[in-house]
Amino acid sequence: MAANIYQALSEIEKNNQLAALCTVVKSEGSTPRHVGSKMLVYPNGKFIGTVGGGELESRVIKAALASLNNGSAQNLSYTMADPSRGDPGVCGGTVEVFVEPILPPAMVVVIGAGHVGKAVVHLAKWLGFRVAVSDDRAEFCNPESLPGADAYYPVEMGKLTEHLKVNKQTYIVITSRGSAVDAAGLPNLLESDSAYIGVIGSRRRWLTTVKALKEKGVSQEKIAQVHSPMGLELNAETPEEIAVSIMAEILMIKDRGTGKPMKTKQAEA
């Protein structure tokens, strides 16, 4: 772990990691720490720096983890007077702490470098996502065969998480060549912290995959996390149209949209 917060922030940005920066922005009366005091909280609950210790710090850490989970900043206000009424201390002052989630750029990981996979890579990159490509066929998973991605992982789907760190900013798009490949690779991906896992194919193909996953002991709760068939209903046919459908669903989830036509949304307002 880095020696100080600023060094840690640099490492977080460099390695596309997550953390929450907690800063005392207001302090009146007697409080544990002065304005500008900082604490950096990691997703595993570890932290560096301090905003005051004790119960106050415990509550801020809990709030920081919540911000990492939902991606939203918070402004926390505490009175330090009477623990019997729920205050986190007895110093007598008031303190405000701003909690800011530090999130890496969103990444789309395309597993399967076929026609639809290529179209998703192109569109996701155009939309501003970082893009990684994975395919167990090395001849398809390289800049010459599929230009434009930020990273290439010519490995089996089930081993991808050994090479790529998946977090809550990761959107996984599986455009593989069949149900057998999906059933073999999905169990490990379902243990990750990904924001989205989508699998291409018909409902019949997905039901075949589900049956195989259950035989492997994967729970229904885990299976339900998968979007399959993935994408929004656009009656898409070409690889490019299918890519639009897929990325529309990802943007809807990422930005908490509804997927409804704007005309309908305006009428409901």
Secondary structure, DSSP 8 states (H G I E B T S, - for coil): --SSHHHHHHHHHHTT--EEEEEEEEEESS-SS-TT-EEEE-TTS-EEE-SS-HHHHHHHHHHHHHHHHH---EEEEEE-S-GGGT-S--SS-EEEEEEEEE----EEEEE--SHHHHHHHHHHHHTT-EEEEE-S-TTTSSTTTSTT-SEEE-S-GGGGGGTS---TTEEEEE--S-HHHHHHHHHHHTTS--SEEEE-S-HHHHHHHHHHHHHTT--HHHHTTEESS-S--S---SHHHHHHHHHHHHHHHHTT-----HHHHHHH-
